[in-house]
Each structure stands twice: as C-alpha cells, then as structure tokens.
Amino acid sequence: MKIKIIILLSIILLLSIKGFSQNNAKIDSLKRELKAAEEIKKNADKNVSDINSQINDLLPKVYLTKGGFAALNFNQMSFTNWAAGGTNAISTTALGNFFLNYNKGKISWNNILDLAFGMIKNNSQELRKNEDKIDFLTKFGHNSPLKNLNYAVLGNFKSQFAPSYNFDANNVRSPKISDFLAPAFVLASVGIDYKPIKPLSVYFSPATGKFTIVAENNVPIKKSFNVDTSKSVRQEFGALMNVLFQNDIYKNTNLYTALSLFNNYTDQNTPNRKNIDINLQILINTKLNKFISASFFINSIYDNDIKIKYDKNDESKVGPRLQLKEVFGAGISINLFK
C-alpha cells in the first residue's frame, strides 16, 4: 500500500515539474516575441518621426500663429406665483480671449487679449453692469545661451469699458466709482522668461515700472486707488513675477491661467515694501458642441494700495481687502482663426 502511495506521489510530482517546465518555456517564448515586437515598434516610431521631419521640412515655415474664442452667455430667471419667492432677472455676458504669437529663429513675440463685458437687469431695478474687463499683455523675447531661457521685455495694460456704480438697499445709485482709464494699470519691465514647456511661461523682472492711472479729475476715485488728487498717475518701481499657462487640458476644454506678483521696493512708506500685489486669473472654456459652450472665470486680487469700504455703517472705515470675482455662464461660442 505504501509503495502505491509513493508511486502516485511521484507521478504527481513529475507531472507538476513537467507543467512548470512547460510554463517556463511558454513565458520565455512570449518574452522573445515581446522583445521582437518592441524592436519593430521602435523602428516604426523612428520611421514615423523621420517622415514627419521630412514633411515639416517641405512645408512652408509658420512663424505667426493666432487663435482664440468669443462667447456670448445668457442667464434668465422668471417667477410667477412662486411660493418660495424670487426675483425675475436676465443677464448677458460677452467674453473674448485671443492670442497672436510670432516665433522665428531667436526671436519670439507673444500677445494675449482678454475681454469681458456683462449686463444684468433685475425686476424693478435699472440695468446694471456685472462684468467689465480689458486685459492686454505683450512680451518680446530673444534667446539666451541657456536652454529654455529668454531675455524679455513685457508690457501689460488693464482697465474697463464703462462706468461702475454701487447701489444701496433702496436701489439708489452711488456716484461713479470707476470708469475707462479710471483706473488703468500699466506694467513695463525688462527681465528673463523661462519656458520649460510650450504652454507655460515664467517671467521674472527685477526692474518693473507699475503705473496706476486715473485719467479724470475725480477725487474719490483717485483716493480709492491711492493716486495723489493733484496728479493723474501713481508710479511704482519694483520686482515682477508673471506666470502664464494656456493650453487645452481636455478635448474641447481650454485653460488660461495668469498669476502676477509685484513688489514695490521703492515705496516711501517703508513698511509697505514688504507687501506684494497679487492678481490671479483663471479662465476655463469648454465647447459642449459646435456652437454652445460653458465658461468659468475667477479673479482674485490683493493690492495694499487699493482702499475698499468694509463697513456700510461707517464710511470712514476703508482699507485693503482681498477682492474676488467669479463668473459662470453658458451660451454661444465661436472658435476663431480655425
């Protein structure tokens, strides 16, 4: 009996060893096939790359690229015998984001124009502005000896299209609080521009002039933006960092991000030299179909020189505050230059 058991166990062991050996042989065979396939793929990829290079060499050189989108967003609310209450309202916002870039040899020139204007009409209230923006940035660069690093000159202009007002609880309009060129913000600087990848640019300048303009003789507006009431421009000199990213992050979805950091190290009020002006903009635009799109925009600003009223019951209480603006809408959109 014992002999039979030993023989049976021996047979099972031999079969197991045989099966294991067959598996190892199969694995070795598949590994050889995989290695051969990878070599074929490597050669094929190289051929594809070579053919693309030849095609690009034969095509006309493209030095100028342009693009952008324009959108018209609508929002409407209507209530009839609605027990929970509500206010009838209709609003519309026009958006535009455009770029024009030139690259040839060691020279690059990048331009971005970001525009927005919106109006809202609530029931029993007059038509009001709820969005207004002009933002133009231009940057000229020349290659340096270091990879991905350019010498650069940057200019930036920000303002708005139309007057702005505040409204109290009784819908009474305040005097004008801002307008076109009141204020306007202008940056002019010389620095270096680092571009580790095509959609990303990190610009730094130790020599930047910042100009806050109030082009009309309006004392309250000048005081709000810390411009001398006898002048129309406030000048600052300091360091600037500007980070830009614009690219399609998903199919039919484009992300535009701009971060600006400015430090005025010549402020006559010495303690203020530690403050940094911050302006962060994020714009996401996604195409839902050929003509319909949705967009989301957020803007965060902190500027120690901009005085904001923070107590409605005491007009004398003013000071710097974090400013936030958020706009979301859906509507008609057109991709331009495509």
C-alpha positions in Angstrom: 0.0 0.0 0.0 2.8 2.3 0.9 4.5 1.6 -2.4 1.4 2.5 -4.3 1.1 5.8 -2.4 4.8 6.6 -3.1 4.4 5.8 -6.8 1.3 8.0 -7.0 3.0 10.9 -5.3 6.0 10.5 -7.6 3.7 10.6 -10.7 2.0 13.8 -9.4 5.4 15.4 -8.7 6.7 14.5 -12.2 3.6 16.0 -13.8 3.9 19.2 -11.8 7.5 19.6 -12.8 6.6 18.9 -16.4 3.8 21.5 -16.3 6.1 24.1 -14.6 8.8 23.5 -17.2 6.2 24.0 -20.0 5.0 27.2 -18.4 8.6 28.5 -18.2 9.2 27.6 -21.8 6.0 29.4 -22.8 7.0 32.5 -20.8 10.4 32.5 -22.4 8.9 32.2 -25.8 6.5 35.1 -25.2 9.3 37.3 -23.8 11.2 36.7 -27.1 8.2 37.6 -29.1 7.7 40.8 -27.0 11.3 41.8 -27.4 11.0 41.4 -31.2 7.7 43.3 -31.3 9.2 46.2 -29.2 12.1 46.3 -31.7 9.7 46.5 -34.6 7.8 49.3 -32.8 11.0 51.2 -32.1 12.0 51.1 -35.7 8.4 52.0 -36.8 8.4 55.0 -34.4 11.7 56.2 -35.8 10.4 55.9 -39.4 7.3 57.9 -38.4 9.5 60.6 -36.8 11.8 60.7 -39.8 8.8 61.0 -42.3 7.2 63.8 -40.1 10.5 65.7 -40.1 10.8 65.4 -43.9 7.2 66.6 -44.3 7.8 69.6 -42.0 10.9 70.5 -43.9 8.9 70.6 -47.2 6.0 72.6 -45.7 6.2 76.4 -45.7 7.5 77.7 -42.4 4.8 79.0 -40.0 6.2 81.9 -37.9 2.8 83.5 -36.9 0.1 81.7 -35.0 -3.2 83.1 -33.9 -6.3 81.8 -32.2 -8.9 82.4 -29.5 -12.6 82.3 -28.9 -15.6 84.6 -28.4 -18.6 83.7 -26.4 -22.0 85.3 -25.6 -23.5 83.9 -22.4 -27.1 84.3 -21.3 -28.9 83.7 -18.0 -32.6 84.2 -17.3 -34.9 83.7 -14.3 -38.6 84.1 -14.2 -41.1 83.5 -11.3 -44.9 83.5 -11.4 -46.9 82.7 -8.3 -43.8 81.1 -6.9 -44.4 80.4 -3.2 -40.8 80.4 -2.2 -40.3 83.8 -3.8 -37.7 85.1 -6.2 -36.7 88.0 -8.5 -37.1 88.0 -12.2 -33.7 88.7 -13.9 -32.0 88.5 -17.2 -28.2 88.9 -17.8 -25.8 88.5 -20.7 -22.0 88.5 -20.8 -19.7 88.7 -23.8 -16.3 87.1 -23.5 -13.3 87.1 -25.7 -9.8 85.6 -25.4 -7.4 86.0 -28.2 -3.7 85.3 -28.9 -1.2 86.3 -31.6 2.3 84.8 -31.4 5.4 85.2 -33.6 8.4 82.9 -33.4 11.4 82.9 -35.9 14.9 82.0 -35.1 15.9 83.5 -31.8 13.0 86.0 -31.7 9.6 85.5 -30.1 6.7 87.9 -29.6 3.6 86.8 -27.7 0.3 88.8 -27.3 -2.8 87.9 -25.3 -6.0 90.0 -25.2 -8.7 89.1 -22.7 -12.0 91.0 -22.8 -15.3 90.7 -21.0 -18.5 92.8 -20.6 -21.8 91.9 -19.0 -25.1 93.5 -18.0 -27.9 92.3 -15.7 -31.5 93.5 -15.3 -33.4 92.6 -12.2 -37.1 93.1 -11.9 -37.8 96.8 -10.9 -34.2 97.7 -11.0 -32.3 99.6 -13.7 -29.8 97.9 -16.0 -26.5 97.3 -14.2 -23.0 96.2 -15.2 -21.9 93.0 -13.7 -18.7 92.3 -15.6 -16.1 94.6 -17.3 -12.5 93.8 -18.2 -9.8 94.8 -20.6 -6.5 93.0 -20.2 -3.8 93.1 -22.8 -0.3 91.5 -22.4 2.6 91.7 -24.8 6.0 90.1 -24.4 9.0 90.3 -26.7 11.8 87.7 -26.2 15.3 86.9 -27.5 17.0 83.5 -26.9 19.8 83.4 -24.3 22.7 80.9 -24.2 20.8 78.9 -21.6 18.2 76.4 -22.8 14.5 77.5 -22.5 15.6 80.9 -21.1 15.0 84.1 -23.0 15.8 87.8 -22.4 12.4 89.5 -22.5 10.5 92.8 -22.4 6.9 92.8 -21.0 4.1 95.2 -21.1 0.6 94.8 -19.6 -2.5 97.1 -19.7 -5.6 96.6 -17.6 -8.8 98.7 -17.5 -12.5 98.5 -18.2 -15.0 99.7 -20.8 -17.7 101.6 -18.9 -18.5 103.4 -15.6 -19.3 101.4 -12.4 -21.6 102.3 -9.5 -22.7 101.0 -6.2 -26.3 100.6 -5.2 -27.8 100.8 -1.7 -30.7 98.7 -0.3 -33.2 101.2 -1.8 -31.7 100.8 -5.3 -30.2 104.3 -5.1 -27.1 104.6 -7.3 -23.9 106.0 -5.8 -21.6 108.5 -7.6 -19.3 106.8 -10.1 -16.6 104.6 -8.5 -14.6 103.7 -11.7 -14.6 104.1 -15.5 -12.4 103.6 -18.5 -8.9 104.7 -17.6 -10.1 105.4 -14.1 -8.3 103.4 -13.1 -6.0 101.7 -15.6 -2.9 99.7 -14.6 0.2 99.6 -16.7 3.3 97.4 -16.3 6.5 97.9 -18.2 9.5 95.7 -17.4 12.7 94.1 -18.5 13.6 90.6 -17.4 14.1 86.9 -18.2 11.5 84.4 -19.4 11.7 80.7 -18.6 9.7 78.3 -20.8 10.2 74.7 -19.7 7.2 73.6 -21.8 5.4 75.2 -24.6 2.2 76.3 -22.8 4.0 77.6 -19.7 5.9 80.8 -19.2 7.5 82.1 -16.0 8.7 85.6 -16.3 10.8 87.5 -13.7 11.9 91.1 -13.7 13.9 93.0 -11.1 13.2 96.2 -12.9 9.5 96.9 -13.4 7.6 100.1 -13.5 3.9 100.0 -12.4 1.6 102.9 -13.2 -1.8 103.4 -11.7 -3.7 105.9 -13.9 -6.9 107.9 -13.1 -7.4 109.9 -16.2 -10.2 112.1 -15.0 -10.4 114.6 -12.2 -12.4 112.5 -9.8 -11.1 112.9 -6.2 -13.0 109.8 -4.7 -11.7 107.5 -7.4 -8.2 108.9 -7.0 -8.3 108.3 -3.3 -9.7 104.8 -3.8 -6.7 103.8 -5.9 -4.1 105.8 -3.8 -3.4 108.4 -6.6 -2.5 111.9 -5.5 -5.5 114.1 -6.0 -3.3 116.7 -7.8 -2.0 114.1 -10.2 -3.4 111.5 -12.6 -0.7 108.8 -12.3 0.9 107.0 -9.3 4.3 105.5 -10.1 5.9 102.5 -8.5 9.1 100.6 -9.2 9.9 97.1 -8.1 10.1 93.4 -9.0 7.6 91.4 -11.0 6.9 87.7 -11.5 4.4 86.8 -14.1 3.3 83.2 -14.7 1.2 82.3 -17.7 -0.3 78.9 -18.8 -2.7 78.4 -21.7 -3.4 75.0 -23.2 -6.2 72.5 -24.0 -6.4 70.4 -20.8 -9.0 68.1 -22.2 -10.8 67.6 -25.5 -12.6 70.9 -26.3 -11.6 72.4 -22.9 -9.1 75.3 -22.7 -7.5 76.6 -19.5 -5.9 80.1 -19.3 -4.2 81.0 -16.0 -2.3 84.2 -15.3 -0.6 85.0 -12.0 1.1 88.4 -11.4 3.1 89.2 -8.3 4.6 92.7 -7.9 6.7 94.1 -5.0 7.3 97.9 -4.8 10.6 98.2 -3.1 10.8 102.0 -3.5 7.6 102.8 -1.5 8.1 106.0 0.5 6.2 104.2 3.3 9.0 101.8 4.2 6.8 99.2 6.0 4.7 98.8 2.8 7.7 97.5 0.9 7.1 94.0 2.4 3.6 93.9 0.7 3.1 92.0 -2.6 0.4 92.9 -5.0 -1.3 89.7 -6.2 -3.5 89.2 -9.3 -4.7 85.7 -10.2 -6.9 85.0 -13.1 -8.3 81.6 -14.2 -10.5 81.1 -17.2 -11.9 77.7 -18.3 -13.8 77.5 -21.6 -15.3 74.2 -22.8 -17.2 73.5 -26.0 -20.3 71.4 -25.5 -20.9 71.2 -29.2 -20.1 73.2 -32.3 -21.8 76.4 -31.1 -22.6 76.0 -27.4 -20.0 76.5 -24.7 -19.7 77.0 -21.0 -17.1 79.2 -19.3 -15.9 79.8 -15.8 -13.8 82.8 -14.7 -12.4 83.6 -11.3 -10.2 86.7 -10.5 -8.5 87.2 -7.1 -6.7 90.5 -6.3 -4.9 91.8 -3.3 -3.3 95.3 -3.6 -2.4 97.1 -0.4 -2.8 100.5 -2.1 -6.4 100.0 -3.1 -8.8 101.2 -0.4 -12.1 99.4 0.0 -15.0 100.3 2.2 -15.7 97.4 4.5 -18.3 98.8 6.9 -21.6 100.0 5.3 -22.5 101.8 8.6 -19.2 103.8 8.7 -18.0 105.3 5.5 -14.6 106.2 7.1 -13.6 102.6 7.5 -11.6 101.8 4.4 -8.5 99.6 3.8 -7.0 96.9 1.6 -9.1 93.8 1.2 -8.9 90.5 -0.8 -11.0 91.1 -3.9 -12.8 88.1 -5.5 -14.8 87.9 -8.7 -16.4 84.8 -10.2 -18.4 84.5 -13.4 -20.0 81.3 -14.8 -22.2 81.1 -17.9 -23.2 79.1 -20.9 -24.1 80.3 -24.4 -23.0 80.7 -27.9 -19.3 80.4 -28.6 -17.1 80.6 -31.7 -13.5 79.3 -32.0 -11.7 81.9 -34.1 -8.9 81.5 -36.7 -9.6 77.8 -37.2 
